Amino acid sequence: MNLSNFEKMDPVMLMSIVNMKIRDEFGDLDALVKYYDIDKDTLVAKLAAAGFDYLPDAKQFR
């Protein structure tokens, strides 16, 4: 799944996809945003607006 259109995605679906990709493919959020060339702050803000915070120690949004 390409995350280039993440700003238009449902936030719950986005959170699920991002967490899966971090777990299975990238290891952390920084690697994911670099690979997809997306703005980390915008992604984090979109998910925060839906009530999800990034937990760096857990390497996932909750």
N, CA, C and O atoms as a GROMACS GRO file, in nm:
protein
  248
    1MET      N    1   0.085  -0.119   0.000
    1MET     CA    2   0.000   0.000   0.000
    1MET      C    3   0.088   0.123   0.000
    1MET      O    4   0.179   0.136   0.082
    2ASN      N    5   0.061   0.213  -0.091
    2ASN     CA    6   0.134   0.338  -0.102
    2ASN      C    7   0.074   0.440  -0.006
    2ASN      O    8  -0.047   0.460  -0.003
    3LEU      N    9   0.158   0.504   0.071
    3LEU     CA   10   0.110   0.601   0.169
    3LEU      C   11   0.118   0.745   0.120
    3LEU      O   12   0.101   0.838   0.198
    4SER      N   13   0.143   0.764  -0.009
    4SER     CA   14   0.157   0.901  -0.060
    4SER      C   15   0.028   0.982  -0.046
    4SER      O   16   0.033   1.104  -0.043
    5ASN      N   17  -0.085   0.916  -0.038
    5ASN     CA   18  -0.213   0.986  -0.022
    5ASN      C   19  -0.268   0.973   0.121
    5ASN      O   20  -0.389   0.974   0.141
    6PHE      N   21  -0.178   0.961   0.218
    6PHE     CA   22  -0.220   0.936   0.356
    6PHE      C   23  -0.312   1.045   0.411
    6PHE      O   24  -0.394   1.017   0.499
    7GLU      N   25  -0.300   1.168   0.362
    7GLU     CA   26  -0.381   1.277   0.415
    7GLU      C   27  -0.530   1.259   0.387
    7GLU      O   28  -0.613   1.318   0.456
    8LYS      N   29  -0.564   1.178   0.287
    8LYS     CA   30  -0.703   1.154   0.252
    8LYS      C   31  -0.757   1.024   0.311
    8LYS      O   32  -0.876   0.994   0.296
    9MET      N   33  -0.672   0.948   0.377
    9MET     CA   34  -0.712   0.817   0.428
    9MET      C   35  -0.787   0.829   0.561
    9MET      O   36  -0.769   0.925   0.636
   10ASP      N   37  -0.871   0.730   0.587
   10ASP     CA   38  -0.938   0.718   0.716
   10ASP      C   39  -0.830   0.701   0.822
   10ASP      O   40  -0.742   0.616   0.806
   11PRO      N   41  -0.834   0.779   0.932
   11PRO     CA   42  -0.726   0.773   1.030
   11PRO      C   43  -0.710   0.638   1.100
   11PRO      O   44  -0.598   0.599   1.134
   12VAL      N   45  -0.818   0.566   1.122
   12VAL     CA   46  -0.807   0.434   1.186
   12VAL      C   47  -0.737   0.336   1.093
   12VAL      O   48  -0.651   0.259   1.135
   13MET      N   49  -0.774   0.339   0.965
   13MET     CA   50  -0.710   0.254   0.866
   13MET      C   51  -0.562   0.293   0.850
   13MET      O   52  -0.475   0.207   0.840
   14LEU      N   53  -0.537   0.423   0.846
   14LEU     CA   54  -0.400   0.472   0.834
   14LEU      C   55  -0.314   0.425   0.951
   14LEU      O   56  -0.203   0.377   0.930
   15MET      N   57  -0.365   0.438   1.072
   15MET     CA   58  -0.291   0.394   1.190
   15MET      C   59  -0.258   0.246   1.180
   15MET      O   60  -0.145   0.206   1.210
   16SER      N   61  -0.354   0.167   1.139
   16SER     CA   62  -0.332   0.023   1.127
   16SER      C   63  -0.224  -0.008   1.022
   16SER      O   64  -0.136  -0.091   1.046
   17ILE      N   65  -0.231   0.058   0.908
   17ILE     CA   66  -0.134   0.034   0.801
   17ILE      C   67   0.006   0.079   0.843
   17ILE      O   68   0.103   0.008   0.822
   18VAL      N   69   0.015   0.198   0.904
   18VAL     CA   70   0.145   0.248   0.948
   18VAL      C   71   0.206   0.156   1.051
   18VAL      O   72   0.324   0.123   1.041
   19ASN      N   73   0.128   0.113   1.150
   19ASN     CA   74   0.181   0.022   1.251
   19ASN      C   75   0.228  -0.110   1.189
   19ASN      O   76   0.333  -0.162   1.225
   20MET      N   77   0.151  -0.163   1.096
   20MET     CA   78   0.189  -0.288   1.030
   20MET      C   79   0.319  -0.270   0.952
   20MET      O   80   0.409  -0.355   0.959
   21LYS      N   81   0.329  -0.160   0.878
   21LYS     CA   82   0.449  -0.137   0.798
   21LYS      C   83   0.572  -0.114   0.885
   21LYS      O   84   0.681  -0.161   0.853
   22ILE      N   85   0.556  -0.042   0.995
   22ILE     CA   86   0.669  -0.023   1.087
   22ILE      C   87   0.713  -0.159   1.142
   22ILE      O   88   0.832  -0.189   1.145
   23ARG      N   89   0.618  -0.239   1.184
   23ARG     CA   90   0.649  -0.370   1.241
   23ARG      C   91   0.712  -0.465   1.139
   23ARG      O   92   0.812  -0.530   1.168
   24ASP      N   93   0.654  -0.472   1.019
   24ASP     CA   94   0.694  -0.573   0.922
   24ASP      C   95   0.804  -0.532   0.825
   24ASP      O   96   0.879  -0.616   0.775
   25GLU      N   97   0.815  -0.401   0.798
   25GLU     CA   98   0.905  -0.359   0.690
   25GLU      C   99   1.012  -0.258   0.730
   25GLU      O  100   1.121  -0.261   0.675
   26PHE      N  101   0.983  -0.168   0.825
   26PHE     CA  102   1.071  -0.054   0.844
   26PHE      C  103   1.141  -0.046   0.979
   26PHE      O  104   1.251   0.009   0.986
   27GLY      N  105   1.085  -0.096   1.084
   27GLY     CA  106   1.150  -0.091   1.213
   27GLY      C  107   1.123   0.034   1.296
   27GLY      O  108   1.121   0.028   1.418
   28ASP      N  109   1.101   0.149   1.228
   28ASP     CA  110   1.064   0.269   1.302
   28ASP      C  111   0.997   0.371   1.209
   28ASP      O  112   1.000   0.357   1.086
   29LEU      N  113   0.938   0.470   1.270
   29LEU     CA  114   0.862   0.570   1.194
   29LEU      C  115   0.951   0.651   1.101
   29LEU      O  116   0.911   0.684   0.989
   30ASP      N  117   1.071   0.683   1.145
   30ASP     CA  118   1.161   0.763   1.061
   30ASP      C  119   1.194   0.693   0.930
   30ASP      O  120   1.198   0.757   0.825
   31ALA      N  121   1.218   0.564   0.935
   31ALA     CA  122   1.248   0.488   0.813
   31ALA      C  123   1.127   0.485   0.720
   31ALA      O  124   1.143   0.495   0.598
   32LEU      N  125   1.008   0.472   0.776
   32LEU     CA  126   0.886   0.469   0.694
   32LEU      C  127   0.864   0.601   0.621
   32LEU      O  128   0.839   0.601   0.501
   33VAL      N  129   0.873   0.714   0.693
   33VAL     CA  130   0.848   0.842   0.629
   33VAL      C  131   0.956   0.877   0.527
   33VAL      O  132   0.929   0.941   0.426
   34LYS      N  133   1.078   0.833   0.554
   34LYS     CA  134   1.186   0.857   0.457
   34LYS      C  135   1.161   0.777   0.329
   34LYS      O  136   1.178   0.830   0.219
   35TYR      N  137   1.123   0.652   0.343
   35TYR     CA  138   1.098   0.567   0.226
   35TYR      C  139   0.986   0.623   0.138
   35TYR      O  140   0.999   0.629   0.016
   36TYR      N  141   0.876   0.665   0.202
   36TYR     CA  142   0.761   0.715   0.127
   36TYR      C  143   0.771   0.865   0.097
   36TYR      O  144   0.684   0.921   0.030
   37ASP      N  145   0.877   0.929   0.146
   37ASP     CA  146   0.898   1.073   0.125
   37ASP      C  147   0.775   1.153   0.165
   37ASP      O  148   0.722   1.234   0.088
   38ILE      N  149   0.730   1.128   0.288
   38ILE     CA  150   0.616   1.202   0.342
   38ILE      C  151   0.661   1.280   0.466
   38ILE      O  152   0.760   1.245   0.529
   39ASP      N  153   0.587   1.384   0.498
   39ASP     CA  154   0.621   1.469   0.611
   39ASP      C  155   0.578   1.402   0.742
   39ASP      O  156   0.460   1.375   0.764
   40LYS      N  157   0.676   1.375   0.826
   40LYS     CA  158   0.651   1.306   0.952
   40LYS      C  159   0.556   1.385   1.042
   40LYS      O  160   0.464   1.328   1.101
   41ASP      N  161   0.578   1.516   1.051
   41ASP     CA  162   0.493   1.598   1.139
   41ASP      C  163   0.347   1.598   1.094
   41ASP      O  164   0.256   1.596   1.177
   42THR      N  165   0.325   1.599   0.963
   42THR     CA  166   0.189   1.597   0.910
   42THR      C  167   0.122   1.463   0.940
   42THR      O  168   0.005   1.458   0.978
   43LEU      N  169   0.196   1.355   0.922
   43LEU     CA  170   0.142   1.221   0.952
   43LEU      C  171   0.109   1.209   1.100
   43LEU      O  172   0.000   1.163   1.136
   44VAL      N  173   0.202   1.249   1.186
   44VAL     CA  174   0.180   1.241   1.330
   44VAL      C  175   0.061   1.328   1.372
   44VAL      O  176  -0.019   1.288   1.456
   45ALA      N  177   0.050   1.448   1.313
   45ALA     CA  178  -0.061   1.539   1.347
   45ALA      C  179  -0.194   1.481   1.304
   45ALA      O  180  -0.293   1.492   1.377
   46LYS      N  181  -0.200   1.420   1.186
   46LYS     CA  182  -0.325   1.360   1.138
   46LYS      C  183  -0.371   1.250   1.234
   46LYS      O  184  -0.488   1.242   1.269
   47LEU      N  185  -0.278   1.166   1.275
   47LEU     CA  186  -0.315   1.057   1.365
   47LEU      C  187  -0.343   1.108   1.507
   47LEU      O  188  -0.429   1.054   1.576
   48ALA      N  189  -0.273   1.212   1.549
   48ALA     CA  190  -0.299   1.271   1.681
   48ALA      C  191  -0.438   1.333   1.686
   48ALA      O  192  -0.506   1.326   1.789
   49ALA      N  193  -0.481   1.393   1.576
   49ALA     CA  194  -0.615   1.452   1.570
   49ALA      C  195  -0.724   1.347   1.586
   49ALA      O  196  -0.836   1.378   1.627
   50ALA      N  197  -0.690   1.222   1.552
   50ALA     CA  198  -0.786   1.112   1.567
   50ALA      C  199  -0.768   1.039   1.701
   50ALA      O  200  -0.836   0.940   1.728
   51GLY      N  201  -0.676   1.090   1.784
   51GLY     CA  202  -0.658   1.033   1.917
   51GLY      C  203  -0.545   0.932   1.930
   51GLY      O  204  -0.534   0.864   2.031
   52PHE      N  205  -0.461   0.922   1.828
   52PHE     CA  206  -0.350   0.825   1.830
   52PHE      C  207  -0.218   0.898   1.851
   52PHE      O  208  -0.188   0.996   1.782
   53ASP      N  209  -0.140   0.851   1.947
   53ASP     CA  210  -0.008   0.907   1.973
   53ASP      C  211   0.098   0.806   1.935
   53ASP      O  212   0.079   0.686   1.951
   54TYR      N  213   0.211   0.856   1.885
   54TYR     CA  214   0.322   0.766   1.852
   54TYR      C  215   0.404   0.741   1.978
   54TYR      O  216   0.445   0.835   2.046
   55LEU      N  217   0.425   0.614   2.007
   55LEU     CA  218   0.504   0.574   2.123
   55LEU      C  219   0.637   0.519   2.072
   55LEU      O  220   0.644   0.404   2.027
   56PRO      N  221   0.743   0.600   2.078
   56PRO     CA  222   0.871   0.558   2.021
   56PRO      C  223   0.926   0.429   2.080
   56PRO      O  224   0.985   0.348   2.008
   57ASP      N  225   0.907   0.407   2.209
   57ASP     CA  226   0.958   0.284   2.270
   57ASP      C  227   0.888   0.161   2.216
   57ASP      O  228   0.950   0.056   2.199
   58ALA      N  229   0.758   0.173   2.190
   58ALA     CA  230   0.680   0.062   2.135
   58ALA      C  231   0.687   0.057   1.982
   58ALA      O  232   0.653  -0.043   1.920
   59LYS      N  233   0.733   0.168   1.923
   59LYS     CA  234   0.742   0.183   1.778
   59LYS      C  235   0.606   0.160   1.710
   59LYS      O  236   0.593   0.087   1.612
   60GLN      N  237   0.504   0.226   1.768
   60GLN     CA  238   0.370   0.217   1.711
   60GLN      C  239   0.282   0.331   1.761
   60GLN      O  240   0.311   0.395   1.862
   61PHE      N  241   0.175   0.352   1.687
   61PHE     CA  242   0.074   0.446   1.728
   61PHE      C  243  -0.030   0.372   1.813
   61PHE      O  244  -0.066   0.258   1.784
   62ARG      N  245  -0.077   0.439   1.917
   62ARG     CA  246  -0.183   0.383   2.001
   62ARG      C  247  -0.278   0.493   2.038
   62ARG      O  248  -0.376   0.469   2.109
   0.00000   0.00000   0.00000
